[in-house]
Amino acid sequence: ATVTVSATGATSQTVTVTQEGSGGCTVPTMPPFSSLPSNAYLPDPFKFMDGSAVTTKADWDCRRLEIAALVQEFESGYKPNTPYSATTASYSGSTLTVTVTDNGKTISFSCSVSKPSGTGPFPVLLTCGGSSLGSISGVATVNIPNDDIAAQSSSSSRGQGKFYTMYGSSHSASAMMAWAWGASRIIDAIEKTASSTNLDPTRIGVTGCSRNGKGALMCGAFDDRIDLTIPQESGSGGSASWRVSAYEKNTLGQNTQELCEIVGENVWFRANFNQFCGSENKLPTDHHELIGLIAPRAVYLIDNNILWLGPESSWNCANAAKTIWTALGVPDKFGYSCTTGHTHCTFPSSQSTELNAYIGKYLIGGGTGTTGIMRNDNNFNYDAARWVNWTTPSLQ
């Protein structure tokens, strides 16, 4: 469903979350920054903005739309509600060319396609700027040319890329939200060229590592056609919590990247996200809820014991996020795995069995491997008393 909400500083914005069964949900007007209360705990995913409780799965559909609106209003910027008819596509050799006409403009970008041997149609793993997971048997890959869609070269690259050619350099969407928009257009293209590409648009996953892992998470959060989301070593702005990372940096003195640093590094977040520097407790959401936008679809978060990435922050965030899948009765569709002893964005063989289990069950289909993984090779502490002041319901 798409819901139009009144947003701060604009007459209206369109919140785009394609969640079946969410018709009839009402998303309140987005509050101004000045009215946001301070909350040292991770926000309660099971409480609506008006204070009422989420008690059913249908309630979760509507709460998802609220969280999506809050993420877009305060962190990521808004994803345009581009009509399905705006996208056309062609396929030749190993290249899928995606053309979009909207807002009086036309843009095109090319996606490299790699298919396994066999007859297909093949499930698809979208790769945000490429994949660090190696070849996966039976799965095709389609690359999201994210740097072409929205630049991420530095803090001065805001508004650059084909997304902004179409929607204007001052559009609220961050680079990561622009990539999520591009991923949705690629899925449109796969649906429209399925007979010629031999790709299966009903079995789609997404992955990426580091900065592109942050982007993969955003792609999975904002398109329900993505069945499995695999962010790898995504750190702050990905699998980590803004609140926990700020605590680790400022209170514990750990060399963990936090909000104040990352907003000056690049354009992964909307321009005014920096207003939360030093005011992380005013955030009306945190990344346990961004991850939760994927629920009840599958997610497998891959992390590495690199202090800058905030692995302890990610572990606490993952445990809080998993409560959403538990509440929905599908805990096996959630997974988190943090290993150690390898360099950034190299995938260790010790996680291969886990990866193949998630791919087999939730992308290829029919797999019987063990999922519901909660692996923490570093024995980090999940400090639930410090971060969580809410209980997990059983949603009916």
C-alpha positions as CSV (number, residue, x, y, z in Angstrom):
1,A,0.0,0.0,0.0
2,T,1.1,3.6,-0.5
3,V,0.0,6.2,2.0
4,T,0.3,9.9,1.6
5,V,1.2,11.7,4.8
6,S,1.7,15.3,5.7
7,A,5.5,15.9,6.2
8,T,7.4,18.6,7.9
9,G,8.4,21.4,5.5
10,A,6.2,20.1,2.6
11,T,2.6,19.9,1.7
12,S,2.7,16.1,1.4
13,Q,5.1,13.3,0.7
14,T,4.3,9.8,-0.5
15,V,5.5,7.0,1.8
16,T,6.1,4.0,-0.4
17,V,5.9,0.6,1.3
18,T,4.4,-2.1,-0.9
19,Q,2.8,-4.1,2.0
20,E,-0.2,-6.2,1.0
21,G,-3.0,-5.9,3.5
22,S,-2.1,-2.4,4.6
23,G,-5.0,-0.7,2.9
24,G,-6.9,1.5,5.3
25,C,-3.9,2.3,7.5
26,T,-3.6,5.9,8.6
27,V,-0.1,7.4,9.1
28,P,-0.2,10.5,11.3
29,T,1.4,13.8,10.3
30,M,5.2,13.7,10.8
31,P,6.2,15.7,13.9
32,P,8.8,18.4,13.8
33,F,12.3,17.8,15.2
34,S,11.6,20.2,18.0
35,S,8.7,18.2,19.4
36,L,10.5,14.8,19.5
37,P,11.0,13.5,23.0
38,S,14.3,12.1,24.3
39,N,14.3,8.4,24.8
40,A,17.4,6.6,25.9
41,Y,15.9,3.2,25.1
42,L,15.5,1.7,21.7
43,P,12.0,2.8,20.5
44,D,9.2,0.3,21.0
45,P,8.3,-1.3,17.6
46,F,5.0,-2.5,19.0
47,K,3.6,0.9,19.9
48,F,1.9,3.2,17.5
49,M,2.8,6.9,17.3
50,D,-0.5,7.6,19.2
51,G,0.6,5.3,22.1
52,S,-1.7,2.4,21.3
53,A,-0.4,-1.2,21.2
54,V,0.3,-3.4,18.2
55,T,-1.7,-6.5,19.0
56,T,-2.3,-8.3,15.7
57,K,-0.4,-9.0,12.5
58,A,-2.6,-6.6,10.7
59,D,-1.6,-4.0,13.2
60,W,2.1,-4.7,12.3
61,D,1.3,-4.0,8.7
62,C,0.1,-0.5,9.7
63,R,2.9,0.0,12.2
64,R,5.4,-0.8,9.4
65,L,4.0,2.1,7.4
66,E,4.5,4.4,10.4
67,I,8.1,3.3,10.9
68,A,8.7,3.7,7.1
69,A,7.4,7.2,7.2
70,L,9.5,8.1,10.2
71,V,12.7,6.7,8.6
72,Q,12.0,8.7,5.5
73,E,11.1,11.9,7.3
74,F,14.1,12.0,9.6
75,E,16.9,9.8,8.2
76,S,16.7,8.6,4.6
77,G,14.5,11.1,2.7
78,Y,11.5,10.0,0.6
79,K,11.3,7.3,-2.0
80,P,9.3,8.6,-5.0
81,N,6.1,6.8,-5.8
82,T,7.2,6.1,-9.4
83,P,4.4,4.5,-11.5
84,Y,5.0,0.9,-12.6
85,S,4.3,2.0,-16.2
86,A,7.3,4.4,-16.0
87,T,9.8,1.6,-16.4
88,T,10.7,-0.2,-19.6
89,A,13.6,-2.6,-20.2
90,S,15.6,-4.5,-22.7
91,Y,18.0,-7.5,-22.3
92,S,20.9,-8.2,-24.6
93,G,23.9,-10.5,-23.9
94,S,24.5,-10.1,-20.2
95,T,23.1,-6.6,-19.8
96,L,19.7,-5.5,-18.6
97,T,19.0,-1.9,-19.6
98,V,16.5,-0.1,-17.4
99,T,14.8,3.0,-18.7
100,V,12.5,5.2,-16.5
101,T,10.4,8.1,-17.7
102,D,8.9,10.2,-14.9
103,N,8.7,13.8,-13.7
104,G,9.2,14.9,-17.4
105,K,12.6,13.2,-17.6
106,T,14.0,10.0,-19.0
107,I,17.0,8.2,-17.6
108,S,18.6,4.8,-18.4
109,F,21.1,2.6,-16.6
110,S,22.7,-0.8,-17.3
111,C,22.9,-3.8,-15.0
112,S,25.3,-6.7,-15.5
113,V,23.6,-10.1,-15.3
114,S,25.4,-13.4,-14.5
115,K,23.4,-16.6,-14.7
116,P,24.3,-20.1,-13.6
117,S,24.2,-23.1,-15.9
118,G,20.9,-24.8,-16.3
119,T,17.5,-24.1,-17.7
120,G,16.0,-21.7,-15.2
121,P,14.1,-19.5,-14.6
122,F,16.7,-18.6,-12.0
123,P,16.2,-16.8,-8.6
124,V,17.9,-13.5,-8.5
125,L,20.3,-11.9,-6.1
126,L,20.5,-8.2,-6.6
127,T,24.0,-7.0,-5.7
128,C,24.4,-3.4,-4.5
129,G,27.7,-2.4,-6.1
130,G,28.7,-6.0,-6.4
131,S,28.8,-9.0,-4.0
132,S,31.4,-10.3,-1.6
133,L,29.7,-13.6,-1.1
134,G,31.2,-15.5,-4.0
135,S,29.3,-17.6,-6.5
136,I,26.1,-19.1,-5.2
137,S,24.9,-22.3,-6.9
138,G,21.7,-22.0,-8.8
139,V,21.3,-18.2,-8.3
140,A,21.7,-15.5,-10.9
141,T,23.1,-12.1,-9.9
142,V,22.0,-8.7,-11.2
143,N,24.1,-5.8,-10.2
144,I,22.6,-2.5,-9.0
145,P,24.8,0.2,-10.5
146,N,24.3,2.3,-7.3
147,D,27.1,4.8,-7.9
148,D,25.5,5.6,-11.3
149,I,22.1,6.1,-9.7
150,A,23.3,8.2,-6.8
151,A,27.0,9.2,-6.2
152,Q,28.6,8.4,-2.9
153,S,32.1,9.8,-3.5
154,S,32.2,12.2,-0.6
155,S,30.1,14.6,1.5
156,S,30.1,17.0,-1.5
157,S,28.5,14.5,-3.9
158,R,24.9,15.1,-2.7
159,G,22.4,15.4,-5.5
160,Q,24.6,13.8,-8.1
161,G,23.6,10.8,-10.2
162,K,20.8,9.8,-12.5
163,F,18.1,9.7,-9.8
164,Y,18.7,13.4,-9.2
165,T,18.8,14.1,-13.0
166,M,15.2,12.8,-12.9
167,Y,13.9,14.2,-9.6
168,G,16.2,17.2,-9.0
169,S,19.4,17.7,-7.1
170,S,17.6,19.0,-4.0
171,H,15.3,16.0,-3.7
172,S,15.1,14.8,0.0
173,A,16.2,11.2,-0.9
174,S,19.6,10.3,0.4
175,A,22.0,8.3,-1.8
176,M,20.8,5.1,-0.2
177,M,17.2,5.8,-0.7
178,A,17.9,6.6,-4.3
179,W,19.6,3.2,-4.6
180,A,16.5,1.6,-3.1
181,W,14.4,3.4,-5.7
182,G,16.8,2.0,-8.4
183,A,16.5,-1.5,-7.0
184,S,12.7,-1.3,-7.3
185,R,13.0,-0.1,-10.9
186,I,15.3,-3.1,-11.6
187,I,12.7,-5.4,-10.1
188,D,10.0,-3.8,-12.4
189,A,12.4,-4.5,-15.3
190,I,12.9,-8.1,-14.3
191,E,9.2,-8.6,-14.1
192,K,8.7,-7.1,-17.6
193,T,11.5,-9.1,-19.2
194,A,11.2,-12.4,-17.5
195,S,10.6,-14.4,-20.7
196,S,13.8,-13.1,-22.3
197,T,16.1,-12.9,-19.3
198,N,15.0,-16.3,-17.8
199,L,15.0,-14.7,-14.4
200,D,12.3,-15.4,-11.8
201,P,10.8,-12.2,-10.5
202,T,9.1,-14.1,-7.7
203,R,12.4,-15.1,-6.0
204,I,14.5,-12.0,-5.4
205,G,17.2,-11.3,-2.8
206,V,19.6,-8.4,-2.3
207,T,23.1,-8.1,-0.8
208,G,26.0,-5.7,-0.5
209,C,29.0,-5.1,1.8
210,S,30.1,-2.2,3.9
211,R,28.6,1.1,2.5
212,N,26.8,-1.0,-0.1
213,G,25.6,-3.3,2.7
214,K,23.9,-0.3,4.2
215,G,22.3,0.2,0.8
216,A,21.2,-3.4,0.6
217,L,19.4,-3.1,3.9
218,M,17.6,0.0,2.6
219,C,16.6,-1.8,-0.6
220,G,15.2,-4.8,1.4
221,A,13.3,-2.5,3.8
222,F,11.5,-0.6,1.1
223,D,10.4,-3.2,-1.4
224,D,8.3,-6.2,-0.3
225,R,9.1,-8.0,-3.5
226,I,12.6,-8.7,-2.0
227,D,12.3,-12.1,-0.3
228,L,15.8,-12.2,1.4
229,T,18.0,-9.4,2.5
230,I,21.7,-10.0,3.2
231,P,23.6,-6.9,4.4
232,Q,27.2,-7.8,5.0
233,E,29.4,-5.8,7.4
234,S,27.2,-2.8,7.1
235,G,28.1,-1.1,10.5
236,S,26.7,2.3,11.4
237,G,23.9,3.2,9.1
238,G,23.3,-0.5,8.6
239,S,23.0,-3.3,11.2
240,A,24.2,-1.1,14.1
241,S,22.0,1.0,16.4
242,W,22.6,4.8,16.5
243,R,21.9,4.9,20.2
244,V,24.2,1.9,21.1
245,S,27.0,3.2,18.9
246,A,26.9,6.7,20.4
247,Y,27.0,5.1,23.9
248,E,30.0,2.9,22.9
249,K,31.9,5.9,21.4
250,N,31.1,8.6,23.9
251,T,30.6,6.7,27.2
252,L,32.8,3.7,26.8
253,G,35.5,5.4,24.6
254,Q,35.4,2.7,21.9
255,N,36.6,3.5,18.3
256,T,33.2,2.8,16.9
257,Q,31.8,4.9,14.1
258,E,28.7,6.9,15.2
259,L,26.2,9.4,13.9
260,C,28.2,12.6,14.3
261,E,31.1,11.2,12.2
262,I,29.1,9.4,9.5
263,V,27.0,12.4,8.5
264,G,30.1,14.3,7.5
265,E,31.7,11.4,5.7
266,N,29.2,10.9,2.8
267,V,25.7,11.4,1.6
268,W,24.1,8.2,2.7
269,F,21.5,10.0,4.7
270,R,19.2,13.0,4.0
271,A,20.9,16.4,4.4
272,N,19.3,17.3,7.8
273,F,20.0,14.0,9.5
274,N,22.9,15.8,11.1
275,Q,20.5,17.5,13.5
276,F,20.6,14.3,15.5
277,C,24.3,14.5,16.2
278,G,24.5,14.6,20.0
279,S,20.8,14.1,20.1
280,E,20.6,10.4,19.1
281,N,18.0,9.8,21.9
282,K,15.6,12.1,20.0
283,L,15.5,9.7,17.0
284,P,11.9,8.4,16.8
285,T,13.2,5.2,15.3
286,D,16.5,3.2,15.4
287,H,17.9,0.5,13.2
288,H,16.2,-2.4,15.0
289,E,13.0,-0.9,13.4
290,L,14.6,-0.2,10.0
291,I,15.7,-3.9,9.9
292,G,12.1,-4.7,11.2
293,L,10.6,-3.1,8.0
294,I,11.7,-6.4,6.3
295,A,9.5,-8.5,8.6
296,P,8.0,-11.0,8.0
297,R,10.3,-11.5,5.1
298,A,13.7,-13.1,5.6
299,V,16.9,-11.3,6.6
300,Y,20.4,-12.7,7.3
301,L,22.8,-10.0,8.8
302,I,26.5,-10.8,8.4
303,D,29.0,-9.0,10.6
304,N,32.7,-8.9,11.4
305,N,34.6,-8.1,14.6
306,I,36.0,-4.8,13.4
307,L,35.5,-2.2,16.1
308,W,34.8,0.7,13.7
309,L,31.8,-1.3,12.4
310,G,30.3,-1.5,15.9
311,P,29.8,-5.3,16.2
312,E,28.6,-5.0,19.8
313,S,26.1,-2.3,18.7
314,S,25.0,-4.6,15.9
315,W,24.6,-7.5,18.2
316,N,22.3,-5.5,20.5
317,C,20.4,-4.1,17.6
318,A,19.9,-7.6,16.1
319,N,18.5,-9.0,19.3
320,A,16.1,-6.1,19.6
321,A,15.1,-6.6,15.9
322,K,14.5,-10.3,16.2
323,T,11.7,-9.7,18.7
324,I,9.6,-8.5,15.7
325,W,10.1,-11.8,13.8
326,T,9.4,-13.6,17.1
327,A,6.2,-11.6,17.6
328,L,5.1,-12.5,14.1
329,G,5.8,-16.2,14.7
330,V,8.6,-16.5,12.1
331,P,11.9,-16.3,14.1
332,D,13.6,-18.7,11.7
333,K,13.3,-16.0,9.0
334,F,15.7,-13.8,11.0
335,G,19.5,-14.4,11.2
336,Y,22.6,-12.7,12.6
337,S,26.1,-14.0,12.4
338,C,29.3,-12.2,13.6
339,T,32.7,-13.9,13.0
340,T,36.3,-12.7,13.5
341,G,39.7,-13.2,12.1
342,H,39.2,-12.1,8.5
343,T,39.5,-8.8,6.6
344,H,36.7,-6.5,5.8
345,C,34.3,-7.8,3.1
346,T,35.9,-11.2,2.8
347,F,33.4,-13.9,3.4
348,P,34.7,-16.7,5.6
349,S,34.0,-20.3,4.8
350,S,32.7,-20.8,8.4
351,Q,29.6,-18.9,7.4
352,S,28.9,-20.7,4.2
353,T,26.6,-23.3,5.7
354,E,24.5,-20.5,7.2
355,L,24.4,-18.5,4.0
356,N,23.4,-21.6,2.0
357,A,20.6,-22.4,4.5
358,Y,19.0,-18.9,4.0
359,I,19.5,-19.0,0.3
360,G,18.0,-22.5,0.1
361,K,15.0,-21.8,2.2
362,Y,14.1,-18.2,1.3
363,L,15.5,-17.5,-2.2
364,I,15.8,-20.8,-4.1
365,G,13.0,-22.4,-2.1
366,G,12.7,-25.9,-0.6
367,G,15.8,-25.8,1.5
368,T,15.9,-27.6,4.8
369,G,19.1,-26.1,6.4
370,T,19.0,-24.6,9.8
371,T,18.1,-20.9,10.0
372,G,17.1,-18.6,12.9
373,I,20.9,-18.2,13.4
374,M,22.1,-16.0,16.3
375,R,25.8,-16.3,16.1
376,N,28.2,-14.2,18.2
377,D,31.8,-15.5,18.1
378,N,33.0,-12.6,20.2
379,N,30.6,-13.3,23.1
380,F,29.3,-9.7,23.2
381,N,26.7,-9.0,25.8
382,Y,23.1,-8.2,24.8
383,D,22.2,-5.7,27.4
384,A,18.4,-5.9,27.2
385,A,17.9,-4.1,30.5
386,R,19.9,-1.1,29.2
387,W,18.2,-0.8,25.8
388,V,14.8,-2.4,25.8
389,N,11.9,-1.3,28.1
390,W,9.1,-3.0,26.2
391,T,7.8,-6.6,26.0
392,T,7.4,-8.8,22.9
393,P,3.8,-9.6,22.1
394,S,2.5,-12.7,20.3
395,L,0.7,-11.1,17.3
396,Q,-2.4,-13.0,16.0
